[in-house]
């Protein structure tokens, strides 16, 4: 192994890494550069070119990155975290003396896949460590997207206190300090204990200060009883993983503004972790009379034991289905054995975008405020067509990536579960069943003993199993419909997971990778016919895709569920099908009858402009909430008085509509 001193040596990786450090923690690069003057820091380069970095303290060598040992050390490190149940039960990791070594990278990679872990703070009293690591490898992209903050230098206590104030780290419920591996960190046990005590003291002081603020605000609001929403605080979540919700929420917020309400946006941006209680801080500072969110109840967004005591008009619009994601994590202050679903939504005005979901909420003792469908958001007249996107028929959407639901479940258990899921998914697809009960599916086809044992051990709940089954059925239906369009001038837009399932089928050539949200209006408008493939959890509703394509003045062909015509009657921007063969027939018919296609599309756009704009929905929501407050919250109002039955099958076929 050849050793190279770093003093005066320019590594090709340094500039990119230091720039990334400054982007995440402004001013950090200058602290790291100053470390060049500190005692012996070196690169270790093996014969094969594998690089490591080290520092000497006294007669000891400590490694920032040690070549040749990473795989074994990473495995041991993660196994230790998992065995102590630390990895999945902590909101914030504070890492002392981790440098940028393999354990840090392994931990961050795990946190990225684990939504319960919010982020990490690395405390490095010795900046030389980061300089050595920044010289050994190109880590710039990982630094930028690692959900990590760095606190570097002897004044780390003051830095951490400032960081807490800025990033609100004191909002974390469960925090742990992990010392660096002895091979990697020149810290004595006493030094790590000192850091741990300092972190606890700082976070405790910040938490106590904020708790006092929340109590004071709740006391101030004790007799606060607004009669109508006027000043609304709303969550506008712009993180990439929540981009779809933002695309739904932002037009609705603009709708509030168009009808004269004041909207104060609580904005989540960027790829780094989001401190949970920042929402509550923003709400308190806004002094809003109302709260509005897509899917997330007030307590879930605010995440504080006193938030439920804050008086405000709390409004939630569910644009997904409750049985799909209703497994709330318990808080320490929740009543024992409580129905967490009901607990989170108590005191809220709840709106549904699928009227038939009302039965699910009634079973939990919750009376929704009303049924509120999606609206069109691409309504401008001057949206251009794009020759690059031109085609006869298109579908924009992805297949569900079922392995993503398993996290770190062992492969043997995963295979056992998926065998059962695939068998049940075929039945649901063939019989046209819809969740949550599947018309007695589990009674007719009970899980085998191996799956029941996995359920008993808590590895997989029945609710998650149900999700997997109907998502598998949806994948089967989408694949069948897409394959039925292979003979047309067809464009398929979605993620690369399609290619894995399409194999060598001729329709594979129609696939194009995802396009940006900004390109969607032009894409939809450049297609003669847009196909909408709703998931089977939509029992009576239309997805936002339907409103957007119809609103652009293009014909939409949508798979049919009973009651969908109460929004768009057949021939008003839309026609329906139930099977892949019917889809193929409808496409051919409308390509052969362009005048009928264009007239249908024209009628659809006119209807969207007349009654399906975001401000139309915002006005209905405010009217319903005002009426509920006036009547003691006993009012339920459904759009167009649509009250569907509580049924379990997809029916009837479009022939019933002829």
N, C-alpha and C positions, 0 to 999 in steps of 0.2 A: 504494500500500500504506500502510495506517494503522498507526502504532506506538503501543502502549499499554504504559506501565510497569506492572509487576506490583505494586509496593509499595503495599499497602493495597487492591489490587484483588482481589475475590473471584470466581474463575472458578467456574462451576457444576460443573466436573469435579473440583475439588480435593478435596473431602471424600471422594468415593468412591475416588479414586485413592490418597489418603493412607491411608485405612482398609485398602485392599488391600495397600499396602506394609507396613503394620504386621502384617497377618495372615501375610505371607510371611517378613518379617524384623522381629521385635518390636523396637520402639525406633527403627526407621528413620524413621518419620514425623516425630518431633521433630527429627531431624537435618535433614530436608528443609525443615521449616517455618523453622528458623533461617536458612536460605539467603535469606529475604526481605530480610535486612539487607545482603546482599552487593551488590557493584557491579552496574551496569546489567543487569537481566534484563528482557526485554520480550516481549510478544505481538505478532505481526504478523498483521493481519487484512486480507485482500484484499477487493475490492469484492464478490465473490460470497460472502463469509463464510468462505472457506477459512482455517483458522488454522494458524499456525506459532509457534515460540518460538525466541528467540535470546539470546545473551549477548555482551557486548562485553568484550574484553580488550585494553587499550591502544587502538589505533586499528583493531583487527580485530573483525569481527562473525562469530560462530560460531553455526551453527543447530542447535538440538535437533530441531526439525521444520521443514522448509522447504517451504512450500506451492508446488505446481505442478511440483515436480521429482521427486516420489517414485517414479513408475513407472520413469523412465529410470534412476534411481539404484539402485533395487532390482534391476532386470534386470542392470545392470553389476556390482553387488556379488555376486549369486549366480553369475553367469558366471565371475567371478574365482575364487570358491571352488571351483566345479566344475572349472575348467580346471587348478587346482593340486591337484586331488584332495584337498581339505581337508574337504569337507562330509561325506563318508561314511566317513572313516577316523579320526575323532577321537572319543574318549569324552567329553572335557570341553573346552568352549570358555571361555576367559577373555577378556572383552571390556573393553578399556580405553578409556574416554571415548566410549561408544556412546550415552549418554543413553537416551532411549526413542524414538529416531528410526526412520525407515523401515528402515534396514539391520538394526537389532536385531529388529524385528518380522518382517522377511522371513526372517532366519536362524532364529528360534524357530519360525516356521511350518514351515520345512523340517525342523527337528529333530523336530517332532511326528510327522512322517510317516516318520522314519528311525530304526528301532529300534536301530541301532548307535551313535547319538549319545545320550548320557545326560543332558546338561544344560549349563547355562551359569552362569558367575559374572560379574557386571558389576562392575568396579572403577571407582568414580567418586570420585577425591580431592576433587572440587568438587561439593558437594551442590546448588549452585544449578542445575546441569543438570537434576536430577530434578524440582526445584520448577517450573522453566519447562515441562518436558514434561508434568508432572502438571496444569498449568493449560491446556494447549493442546487436549487431547483426553480423552475418557472411555476410559481404558485399564484400568479396574478388573478386568474379567473376564479380560483378556489377562494382566495382572500375576499374578492368582491362579493361572492355569493355564499359565504360560509355562515351567515348569521352570527358572526363573532365581532365583539368589540375588544380593543386592546387598551390596556392601562399599563403604561411603560415608564419606568424610572423610579427613583427613590421617593418621589412625592406621590406615589400611587394612591394614597388615601385621599388626598385632595382631588385627584383626577377622578377617582371612583365616586366621590360625593357629587362632583359636577356632572358626571355621567348619569347618576341616579336622577338628578334634577332635570336633565335634558331628556333622557330616554325613559324615565319613569320605571326603572328597574325594581323599585320598592313595591311595585304592584304584584310581584310574583309570590305565589303561595308556597311553593316548595323549592328550596335552593340547596345546593350542595357544593362544597369546596373540595376539589380533587387535586392532590399534590402530583407533580410530575414524577415519572418513574425515576428511581434512584440513578439509573444509568444516564438519564437525560438531564436531571436537574441538580445544580450545585446548591441545593437548599438542605439545611438540616431540618429535622423534625420540628424543632422549636420555631424555626422561621415559618414553616407552613402553618403551625398552630397560631402564630402571631397574625398571619394574613387572614386566617379563618375568623379569628376574633374581631379583627378590624372590619372585615366585610359584614359580619353579623351586626356589629354596632352601628355601622353606617346605614344598612338596610333597615334595621329596627327603628332607628330614629326617623328615617324617611317614611316608613310605614305608619308609625304613630302619628306623625304630623299629618299625613293624608287622611288617616282614620278620623282625626279631629275635624278636618275640613268636611268630610262626608257627613259626619254626625251633625255638624253645625248647619249644613245645607238642608239635611232632612228635617231638622227642627224648624228652620226658617220656612220650609214648605209644608209644615204640619197642617195648616188650614188653607192650603192652596187648592182651589177647585175651579180650574178653567172650564168654561162652558162650550168652547169651540176651539179647534186648533187654529192658531194664528202664527206662532213663532215655533217652527219645527226644527229640532236637531235630528239629522238623519245620517246614517252610516253610508259613506260613499267609498266602498272598498275597491281600490284600484290595483291591488296586488295581482300579479299574473295568474296565480292559482284561483283567484276569485273573479277573474275578468268577466265571466258570463253574468254573474250577479250584478256587477257594476254596469254592464250594458243594459240590464233590465232596470236597475234602480235609477240611474242618472236621468233618463227621459221622464220617469215618474216625478222626480224632484223638480225638473223643469216644468212639468205639468202643474205642480203646486204653485210655482212662481207665476205661471201664466194666469192662475185664478186669484192672484193677489196675496198669497201667503209668503211669509219670510222663511227662507230655508237656510239653516246653518249646517254646513257639511262637516261631519267628522271624517276626516280623510285618512285612509291607510294606504300608503304608497311604498313602492320599492320591494326588494326581494328579501330584506332582512326581517328578523322577527318583529312581531308587533306586541309591545307590552300591553297585556290585557286591560289594565285599568286606565290606559290613556283615554279610552272612550268616556269613562265616567268623569275624568278631569275636564275633558272638552265639554261635556254636557253641563257640568257645574258652572264652568266659565261662561257658557253661552246664556245661561239663565232662561232656557227655552221653556215654553209651556207644554210642548209635546215632543214625543219620540216616535220616529218612524224607521222601520228596518225591513229588509227583505229576509225572511226566514228566521232571523235571530231575535228572540225575545229580549226585553230590556235587561233582565238579570243575567242572561247569558252573555250579552255584549259587555255589560259593566263588570260582572264578575267580582262583586264585593258583598260581604254579609249585610251591609246596611243599605244597599242600593234599592232593595224592594220597598224600603220605607219612604223613598222619595216620591212625593206626589207629582204626577204629571199625567197627561193623556198619552197612553202607551198603545201604539198601533203597529201591527205586524201584518205583512202580506206574504202568505205562503205561496211561493212559485215553484215549489217542489211538493212531494207527497209525504205526509207525516210518517207513514209506516216505512218510508225509505231511510229516514235519518233521525228517528225520534229517541234514540238511545243517548240520553243526556248523562254526562258524568256527574256523580254526586259531589256536592260541596260539603265541607265539614259542618256547615250550619243548616243543612237540609234536615227536616224532620225524619226520624227513623222510619224506614219502610214506606216512605212517601212515594206517590206516583209523581216522578220527577217531571214527566211531560206536563201534567196538570199544574205542578208547582211553578214551572217556568212561565206558563201562560196565564196564570191567575192575574186578573186585573187588566188584561190586555183586550183591545179591540182587534179581533183576529179576522182577516179576510183571506178567502180561498180563491185559487184560480181554477179549481175543479170542484164544481158544486157537489159532486157525490162524496167528496172527502168529509162532508159535514157529519156523516154517520160515525166516522172514526173519532172525531172530536166529541160528539155527544156521548159516546161510550166512555170517554174519560171525564165526563161531567163538564165539558166546555161548550158553551153556546157561541158559535162564531158570529161575527158582526154581519158578514155577508159574503156573497160570491162575486168576485171581481176579476173578470178575464184580463188577459194581456191586451195590449193595444199596438197599433202600428207605429213604428218609429222612423221609417224611411219614407217620408211623405213629400219631399221636395219635388218640384216639377222638372228641375234641370239636372237630375242625376243622369250621367251619360252612359251609353252602352260602350262596351269595350270589345273590340274584335278578337282580342286574345281569349276572351271568355265565351265567345259566341258558340251556341250549340242548340240542338232541338230540345233536349231534356237534361235535367241535372238533379243531383241530390247532394246536399251539404250536410255532413254529419259523420260521426265516428261509431265504431263498434265499442262496446264496453270491454275494458281490459280487466277480466275477472281475476287474474293472478294478483292484481294490485290490492285486492281486498284481504289478502292473507298475511301481509306484513311479515313477521318472523315465525309463522307457524311452521313446524318441521315438515319436510317434504313428504314423508310418509302419510301424515295426517292430511296434508293438502291433497294428495292423490286420492285418498279415500273419500274425502268430501266431494271432490270434483267429479268422481265417477257417479255419485248419487245426483249431483247437480245436473250433469249432462243428461242423465236418464229422465229426471223430472222436467228439465227444460224442454225436452222433445215432446213430452205429454202436454205441457202448457201451450207450446207452439201449435201442436196438432189440434187440440181441443178448443183453443181460443179462450183460455181461462185468464182472469185478471185478478191481481192481488187485492186485499191481503189474504183472503181465505182460500183462494184457488178452488172454490166449490168442492171442498172436502178432499183436496189432493193428498194431504198427508195421511188422512184416515184411509184412503184407498191404496196408498203406496207408502206405508210407514217407513221411516229411515231404518236401515239395517243396524244390527247391534254395534258395529264399529263406529257408525256416525253418532248413535245415541251416547256411546261412551265418550266421544269427543265433546259432545254437548255437555255431558255431565261434568267433565273436567273444566268447562268454561272456555275451551279453546275456540269454539264456534257457537254462537247463540242461534236459536231458531229464527229470530228476526233476520240476522245476517244471512242465514241459509236461504230464507225466503227471497231476500234481495238477489242473491246469486242465481236462484232458479229463474226468476222472471227476467233478469238481465240476459241470461243465456237464451231464453226464449225470444227475447227481443233481437238478440244477435242473429238467431236463426231466421227470423222474419226479414230483417234488413238484408241479410245475405241473399235470401231467396228473391227479394224484390229487385235488388241491384243486378243479380244475374239475369233476371227477366228482361232487363233493358239493354243487354249486350248488343242486340242487332241494330240499335238506334244510334244516332249521333249524340252520344251520351257523355256527360262529364261527371265524375265522382270526386268530390272534395272531402278529404278526411285525413286522419293520421295514418302512419305506415302500418298500423295493426291490421288494416284491411288486407294488405298484401299477404300476410301470414295465412289468412283464412281463404282468400280467393285462389291461392295456388296458381295453377296454369289456366284457369278459366279465361275465356276470351275477353270478358269484361275488365280484366286486369289492366288492359291498355287504356281504359277510360279514367283510371285513377290519377289524380294530381294531389300534391301535398296541400296541407292547409293554407288558406289565404288569410290575410289580416281582416279584422273586423271592419276597418275602414274601406276595404275592397268589396265587402259583401253587397252593398246596394248595387254597385255597378255589375257585379257578377249575376245577381238575381235578375236584373233588368236585361242582361244580354242573353238570357235563355228563354226560349219560347214557352217552355213548360217547366215549372219547378215542382219537384216531388217532395212531399212531407211524409216522413215515416215516424209517427208518434210511437213512443213507448207505451206498453200496455197498462202502465199505471195511470195514464190519462183516460179515465173512464168516460168523461163527458166533455173534456176540455180541448182547446186548441193550444198548441205550443206557440211561442212568440214567432217562430219561423212562419207560420201560416199568416199572421197579421202582416208581417214584413213583406212577404212575397205578394200577397193580394194587394197590399197598399201601394206597391210599386207598379200596379197595372199589368201583372203577368198572371197567367192561369196557374193555379196550384192544384195538383192531384194529391189527395191525402187519404191515408188509410182511415177507415170509418169506425167510430164507436157510437153506440146509440146516444142520441141527443146532440151530436155535434152540429146538426143543422139549425139549432136554435140561435147560433151565432152567424154562421154562413150557410144559408140554404143552397142547395145544389143549383148551380147556374149563376150564382152571385160570387164570381171570382174563383170558384172552386168546384171540383167534382170529386166523388169519393170512389174508393175501391176497397175490397176486403182481402183479396188474394193476389199473389204475384201475377197470375194469368189475367185477372181483371185489370191490373195496372197496365200490363202490356197492351191489352185491348183499348183502354182509354187513351193511352199515348198515341196509338195508331189512329184512332178516331179523330182526335183533335189536330193531329198533323195533317190529316186529309180534309179537315173542315176549318181552315184558318179564320174565316169570317165569324163562325160561331165561337171559336176560341177567343178572338179579340173582343167580341161583344160581351162574353162572360167576364173577361178580365176587366173591361171598362166598368161594368156594373159593380164589380168587387171593389175597385179603387174608390168609386163614388161612395159606397157604403162606409168604407174605412174612414174617409175624410169627413163623413157626416157624423159618425158616432163612435169611432174607435180610436180617437186620438188620446195621447197621455193625459191631457187636461180634462178630457171627459171622464177618465177613470179617477183622477184626483178629485174632481168635483163630487162624484158619487161617494167616494170615501169620506170626504168631509161632511157631506149631508147625512150619511148613515151614522157617523160617530156623534155628530151633534144631536141627532134624534135619539140615539141610545143614551146619551148623557141626560137628556130631557126626560126620558122614560125610565131611568134607573137601569140602563143597559139590558133591556129585555128585547130589543128589536133585532130581527134578522131580516136582511133584505137581499134578495137574489136578483142578479142582472136579468132583466126581462122576465122576472118571476119564474125562473127555471128551477124546478124542484124535482130532480131525478129520483128514481127509486134506488134502493140499495141492492143492486144486482151484482152478479159475479161472472157473467159471460160476455164476450164481445159479440154483439148482435144488434140489429139484423144485418143481413147482407144488403148492399146498395140496391139490389133488385126490388126490395121492399119500397124504395123511394121512387121507383119509375112512375 
